């Protein structure tokens, strides 16, 4: 293979590894809830790993990413330490705060990830503030806002999209279209379920991408971010994907639209098949999966063995259990 092909394969292997880290992290968090060590519900990314990892993989130094759903997916995507996520969630389970000198839940300022809002549907409003600052400072940076299909018809989304176009702000709005939002099938609340078409009404480009293809997500978001950095204004990107579990551990379920779900191949299986077709070795992929298991398993073990929750929460040692942060992919 050529040098360019080798580099592209390595990039895709790193995306694959991070998807595995995210899948295993979600599995570990579910186990911690079963053990009673974490009582707060977590919105898992089962089946949606390609969106979070692919979108984060498109960010450049200085860019900002913000969301109110599955922020841990972007945290893993930008190479943030896994242990800090686990430690923060365990601390929250006891209604305790992490020590004052520790970062907030899944914030990763070096990689440009802002701490998420606890208010659902507010990520567009927060993103517009970051994008406005970038525009005023002429910083050649952009903001990525990740939201869901259920947020598109909210006032916050409408105001954000309108302002972004009027002021030509450097922002990309990525909508994870899972067709059921939190508890209502999209076809029961929207005439047109292809949400990227709403972009035309605001006067911005709209793009749809296969949300189970991590490379396609990264490329689509990357092009939109590059356009925003160059002064081209906002873009609405729709990533069509499918959540394979209920919304969270407190979800009663019964609302997911199973019609057509058979067309959604697990993103990890999708990526593995593509990598094998592109020349990756099975042993190479197995080693990546094994390394991801060790990373998550070690992080869980260190956090569980750390000091119990107290007035100052988990200490410095427990909040960074997996050693040096992962490098940016």
N, C-alpha and C positions, 0 to 999 in steps of 0.2 A: 504494500500500500504506500501511497505518497505520504509526505510529511503532513500535508493538510488533512488527509484522511485519518492518519494516526491521531492527530490533535483532536479531530472531530469525534473519533471513537472514545478518546479519553474523556472528553467533555460529557458525552452521553453516559459513560460508565459512572462518572461522578453524580450525575442526575439520578441514575438508577440506585446508587448507594444511598443517597439522601432520601429517596422514596422509601427504601427499606428501613432506614433509621426512623422515619416518621411512622410507618406502619407498626414497627415494633414498639415505639414509644406509646402509641395509642393502646396497644395491647397491654403494655405494662401499666398504664394508667387505669385501665379497666380492672386489672388484677388488684391494684392498690385499693380501688373502691370496694371490690369484693372482700378484701381483707379488713375493711373498715378503717383503713389509714387515711383515706381521702373521701370526704363526704360531699364535696362540691361537685356538681355535674360537669362533665367536660364534653364539649362538642367535638367528637372524634372526626377524623378525616378519612375513615375507611372508604375506599373507592374514589376518593377525591385527591389522592396524593399528587397526581400529575399537575394539577392546577397550582397548588401551593408551592411545590418545588420548582416547577417550570417558570412560574411568574417571578419568584425570588431570584432564579438564575439569570433573569434578564436585567437585573439592577446593576448600575454602575456606581462607582464610588461617589458618595454625596447624595445619591437618590434617597427618597423617603418611601417607605411602604407602610400602609396603615390599614387595619381591618378591625371588625368587631366579632368576626366568626373565625374560629380555628386559628388564632394568632400563632399557636405553637407550630403550625405548618410552615409559616413564613420564617419563624425563628430557626427551624431546622434548615430551611432552604437557604438562608444567608450564612449558615455555618455557625450558629450560636451554640453554646454548650448545652447539652441535653440535661445535665444535672440541675442547672438553674431552673429549668421548667418544672422538674419534678419537685424540687425543694420549695419553690414558690407555691405550687398547688397544695402540697401537704401543709404548708404554713397557713394557707387560706382555709383549709378544711377545719382548722382549729380557731378560726376567726382571729388569728394573730397576724401581726405585721412582720415582714422580714426586717432585719436590723436596718437602722437608718442609713448605713453606708453601703447597703446592697441595692442592686438595680431592681426596679419594679418587674412584675411578671412579664416575661418574654419580651422585654425591651432589649434592644441590641444597638445602641447608638453608633458604634463604630461601623456597623454594616448598614446604618440608616434606617433601622426599624424603631418606630415610635411605640411606646407602651399603648396597648389598645384601650379604647373606652369600654366601660362596663355597660354602656347604653346601646342596645341593639339599634341598627339602622343609622347610626350617627357617623360612621366612617367617612361618607362623602363630605359632610360638613367639616370634619377635621382635616381631610385631605385638601380641601379648597384653601384652608388657612395656610398649610405648608406650601402649596403651589403658589399662592399669592406672594409669600415671602420670597420664594425662589425667583418669581417674576420681577419683583421690585429690585432685588439684588442683582438681577441679570447674571445668575450663577451658573448657567449652562447645566443645570440639574433638573430633575423631574420628580414628580410624586406619583406613586402607584396606589390607587384606592381599590381594595378588593371588597366586593359586596356580593349579595345573593339575589336571586330572582324575586324573592318576596320584598326586597327593598326598593325595587325599581319604580314602583308606583307611589312612593312616599313623597311628602313635601320636601324632605331633606335632599332626596335624589334630584328632584326637579330643580330646586334652587341651585344646587351644585352644578348640574349640567348647564343650566342657563348662564350662570355667572362665568363658568369656565370658557364657554364659547364667546360671550360678549367681551371678556377681557383677554381671550386667547391665552389662557393659563397653561403652564406645562404640567398637565395632569392626564393620567390614563385611568379610566374607570373599567375595571375588570369585573364582570358579572359571572359568578358561578351559577349557571343555569342547571339546577338539579330537578326542575319541574315540579317541586312540591314544597319549596320554601321550608317553613317550620312545620306547618300542619295542614296546608291547603294545596291541592293539586293546581298547577298553574293553569291548566285548561279551564278550570272553574272560575278563574278570576281575570283571565286575559284572553281577548279574542285572538290576538296574534302571539303565539308562544315563542317566536323568534325575536328575542328582546333586543338584539343588536339593531333591528330596523328602527327602533325608537330614536336612534342617533340622528336620523335625517330630519326629524322634527326640530331638533335643537340646532342643526346646521353643522354637525361634526361627522367625521367618518365613523362607520360602524363595521366591525369585523366579527365573523364567527369562526371558531376554531374547535377542533376535537379536544375536549377537556380530558380525555384519557390518554392523549399523546403528549408526553412531557416535553419532547423536543418541539412539537408544533406550538404548544403554549408558550414556551420560551421565545421562539422566533416571532410569533405574533405580537406578544407583549414587548419584545425587544424593539421591533420596528416602530410600534406606537410610541415607546419611550424616546427613541431616537428622534422621531418627528417632533415630539413635545420639546425636547432639548434644543432643537434647531429653530424653535419659534413657530412651529406649525400648529400649535394649539392642541386641544384635547382629542382623544379618541375613545370610543366605547368598544370594548372587546368582550364578546360573549364566549365563554368556554362551556360547552355542553358536556355535562358529566352526570354521574349517577351515584347517589349515596347508598351504600349497601347495608347500612344499619339504620336504626332510629336516630333521631337528632342527638340525644344524650341519654345518660343513665336514668334520667327522670322522665323520659319520654314514654307515653302510653301507646304510641304507635297506631297502626291501623289506617293510615292516611296515604302511605306511599303508593305512587302510581307504578304498578308492575308491568303495565302494557308497554311492550317494546324494550323492557329492561335487558332482554337477552342479547341485544345488540351491543351492550356495553361490556367490553372485555376488561377484566381487572387491569389497571394501568401497570402493575408490576409484571404481569404475564405479557402484556403488550410490549413493554420495553424489553423484556428478556428475549422474546422472539425476534425483535428487530435487531438487538445487539448480536445475537447468534448469526443472523443473516448478514450482518455487516462485518463478520470476522472475529468477533469475541469468542473466547474459549469458554466452555462450560465450567471448567475448573476456576477460571478467572472470575466468573459471575458467582460461583459458590463461595469463593474467598471473600468477595465483597459482602455477600449476605452474612457470612460468618463474622466478619469484622463488625458489621452493624449490630449483630446480636450481642457481641462482647461489649460494644460501646454502651448500649442501652442497659444491658444487664449489670455492668460495673457501676453505672451511674445510679441505678436503683439501689444496689447493695450499699454504696457509700452513703447515700441519703438516709436509708433506713437505719444504718448503723450510727448515724450522727446523733447529736444531742436532741433530746426530746423538745417539743415545742414549749417555749416559755415566754416570758414577757418580751424578750427580744427576738423571738422567732428562731429560725435556723441560723446558725453562725456562719461566719465567712467560709469555713472549711466545707460545710455541707452545701453551700449554694453554688460551689464550683467544683463538683466532684470528678468531672471527667477530664481534668488536666487542661492543657492548652486548648483554646477555641479551635474549631475546625477551620481550615483555610477556605477562603472564598472560592467557589467553583465557577 
